[in-house]
Amino acid sequence: MIASGLAEIVSLAALVPFLSVLADPARVWQEPRIRGVAEALGYSAPGQLLLLLIVANVILAAALPVLGALALGAQRLLPAPQQTYAYFS
């Protein structure tokens, strides 16, 4: 219960920077490190950062359920190797 509450807080805390970029991409563009990386990737305007963030968000949203299903499947398969190891040891 406490762990799920902490995970919710972390997920909301990760959402705030994304929303600030959506609200004002020019403010993020003023940060020298972010601007240097963006220019190295070929972006020349602050509005182009939005495209990068939206694409990354869509990819993550599509991959997250698949990764969750793989994790649950691996968790269900975990007792089989343990039993095999216990049998031979």
Secondary structure, DSSP 8 states (H G I E B T S, - for coil): -HHHHHHHHHHHHHHHHHHHHHH-HHHHHTSHHHHHHHHHTT--STHHHHHHHHHHHHHHHHHHHHHHHHHHHHHHHTHHHHHHHHHH-
